[in-house]
């Protein structure tokens, strides 16, 4: 397994400075870019993959755990306790939104659809509030990564799980917001 941290001359740590990582990425890609070197470069593709992994907290933590010989187990991954209540709220509003979208699509006239407008606005606001909450939790988790030592594998695995759920929910809520605005 390739060590992406070493490829970017970064410490094997749960948190990396995004600006520093980006600077190293730009310097190295200029050096190995196929147009600059005159040939196709496997290193260039590898740099892109490594950067994508290291800039994403979930993928970075997964890579770190794999390098430490403790890859995260998907079978044991359950909703972290601190996110359980949020999980229930997201599930509830997701169901409400999907039911309303189905009902709106089933209406044949503009008048029938407009009668559902107040419910639509309520659900849009709830989804937007959840999106903000998930973003805030993601930022907080990212800040907390600075305090974790690379040897604290249990904590790193817990954060990996947290970022996995927050990432999924971000995508899900973004998609719902889009569908509700259409």
C-alpha positions as CSV (number, residue, x, y, z in Angstrom):
1,X,0.0,0.0,0.0
2,X,1.3,3.4,-1.0
3,X,1.7,5.9,1.9
4,X,0.0,9.0,0.8
5,X,1.3,10.9,3.8
6,X,4.9,10.2,2.7
7,X,4.2,11.0,-0.9
8,X,3.3,14.6,0.3
9,X,5.9,14.8,3.0
10,X,3.2,15.1,5.6
11,X,3.1,13.5,9.1
12,X,0.9,10.5,9.6
13,X,-1.7,12.4,11.5
14,X,-5.5,12.5,11.7
15,X,-5.5,16.2,10.9
16,X,-3.5,18.0,8.2
17,X,-3.4,21.7,7.4
18,X,-5.4,22.1,4.2
19,X,-3.4,25.0,2.9
20,X,-0.1,23.3,3.4
21,X,-1.4,20.1,1.8
22,X,-2.7,22.1,-1.2
23,X,0.7,23.9,-1.6
24,X,2.6,20.6,-1.6
25,X,0.1,19.1,-4.1
26,X,0.5,22.1,-6.5
27,X,4.3,21.9,-6.3
28,X,4.4,18.2,-6.9
29,X,1.9,18.2,-9.7
30,X,3.8,20.9,-11.5
31,X,6.9,18.7,-11.3
32,X,5.2,15.5,-12.5
33,X,2.6,16.9,-14.9
34,X,2.8,15.0,-18.2
35,X,3.0,18.3,-20.1
36,X,6.0,19.4,-18.0
37,X,7.8,16.1,-18.0
38,X,7.1,15.3,-21.7
39,X,5.7,11.8,-20.9
40,X,2.7,10.2,-19.3
41,X,3.3,10.0,-15.6
42,X,1.9,7.4,-13.2
43,X,3.2,9.6,-10.4
44,X,0.9,12.4,-11.5
45,X,-2.2,10.2,-11.3
46,X,-0.9,8.9,-8.0
47,X,-0.5,12.4,-6.7
48,X,-4.1,13.2,-7.6
49,X,-5.4,10.1,-5.9
50,X,-3.3,10.8,-2.8
51,X,-4.5,14.4,-2.6
52,X,-8.2,13.4,-2.9
53,X,-7.7,10.9,-0.1
54,X,-5.8,13.3,2.2
55,X,-8.0,16.3,1.8
56,X,-11.1,14.3,2.8
57,X,-11.2,13.6,6.5
58,X,-13.0,10.3,6.2
59,X,-10.7,9.0,3.5
60,X,-7.6,10.3,5.3
61,X,-8.6,8.5,8.5
62,X,-9.3,5.4,6.6
63,X,-5.9,5.5,5.0
64,X,-4.2,6.2,8.3
65,X,-6.0,3.3,9.9
66,X,-5.0,1.0,7.0
67,X,-1.4,2.1,7.3
68,X,-1.5,1.3,11.0
69,X,-2.8,-2.2,10.3
70,X,-6.3,-1.4,11.7
71,X,-8.6,-0.8,8.8
72,X,-12.1,0.3,9.8
73,X,-14.7,-2.5,9.9
74,X,-17.8,-1.8,7.8
75,X,-19.7,-4.6,9.5
76,X,-19.3,-3.1,13.0
77,X,-20.0,0.5,11.8
78,X,-23.1,1.8,13.5
79,X,-24.4,5.3,14.1
80,X,-22.1,6.9,16.7
81,X,-24.0,7.5,20.0
82,X,-23.4,11.3,19.7
83,X,-25.2,11.3,16.3
84,X,-28.1,8.9,17.1
85,X,-30.7,11.7,17.8
86,X,-29.7,13.5,14.7
87,X,-30.0,10.3,12.7
88,X,-33.6,9.9,13.9
89,X,-34.5,13.4,12.9
90,X,-32.9,13.1,9.5
91,X,-34.8,9.9,8.9
92,X,-38.0,11.5,10.0
93,X,-37.6,14.6,7.7
94,X,-36.3,12.5,4.9
95,X,-39.5,10.4,5.0
96,X,-41.7,13.5,5.2
97,X,-40.0,15.0,2.3
98,X,-40.2,11.9,0.1
99,X,-43.9,11.5,1.0
100,X,-44.6,15.1,0.1
101,X,-42.7,14.9,-3.2
102,X,-44.6,11.8,-4.1
103,X,-47.9,13.6,-3.3
104,X,-46.9,16.7,-5.3
105,X,-46.0,14.5,-8.3
106,X,-49.4,12.8,-8.1
107,X,-51.3,16.1,-8.3
108,X,-52.7,16.8,-11.7
109,X,-53.5,20.5,-11.3
110,X,-51.5,23.5,-10.3
111,X,-54.1,24.4,-7.7
112,X,-53.7,21.0,-6.0
113,X,-49.9,21.5,-6.0
114,X,-50.2,25.0,-4.6
115,X,-52.3,23.8,-1.7
116,X,-49.3,21.8,-0.6
117,X,-47.0,24.8,-0.7
118,X,-47.1,25.5,3.1
119,X,-46.0,21.9,3.8
120,X,-43.3,22.2,1.2
121,X,-42.0,25.4,2.8
122,X,-42.0,23.8,6.3
123,X,-40.1,20.7,5.0
124,X,-37.6,22.9,3.1
125,X,-36.8,24.9,6.2
126,X,-36.4,21.7,8.3
127,X,-34.0,20.2,5.7
128,X,-32.0,23.5,5.5
129,X,-31.7,23.5,9.3
130,X,-30.5,19.9,9.3
131,X,-28.0,20.8,6.6
132,X,-26.6,23.6,8.8
133,X,-26.4,21.3,11.8
134,X,-24.6,18.6,9.8
135,X,-22.1,21.2,8.4
136,X,-21.5,22.5,12.0
137,X,-20.9,19.0,13.3
138,X,-18.5,18.3,10.5
139,X,-16.5,21.5,11.2
140,X,-16.4,20.6,14.9
141,X,-15.2,17.1,14.2
142,X,-12.6,18.5,11.9
143,X,-11.3,20.8,14.6
144,X,-11.3,18.0,17.2
145,X,-9.0,16.0,14.9
146,X,-6.2,18.3,15.8
147,X,-6.2,16.9,19.3
148,X,-5.9,13.3,18.4
149,X,-2.6,11.5,18.3
150,X,-1.9,9.0,15.4
151,X,-1.6,6.2,18.0
152,X,-5.1,6.6,19.3
153,X,-6.6,4.1,16.8
154,X,-9.9,3.7,18.7
155,X,-10.5,7.4,18.5
156,X,-9.5,7.6,14.9
157,X,-11.9,4.8,14.1
158,X,-14.7,6.6,15.9
159,X,-14.0,9.8,13.9
160,X,-13.9,7.8,10.7
161,X,-17.4,6.5,11.5
162,X,-18.6,10.0,12.4
163,X,-17.3,11.5,9.1
164,X,-18.8,8.6,7.2
165,X,-22.2,9.3,8.5
166,X,-21.9,13.1,8.3
167,X,-20.8,12.7,4.7
168,X,-23.7,10.5,3.7
169,X,-26.2,12.8,5.4
170,X,-24.7,15.8,3.7
171,X,-25.2,14.2,0.3
172,X,-28.7,13.0,1.2
173,X,-29.8,16.3,2.6
174,X,-28.3,18.2,-0.4
175,X,-30.2,15.9,-2.8
176,X,-33.5,16.4,-0.9
177,X,-33.0,20.2,-0.9
178,X,-32.5,20.1,-4.6
179,X,-35.5,17.9,-5.2
180,X,-37.7,20.1,-3.0
181,X,-36.6,23.2,-4.9
182,X,-37.5,21.8,-8.3
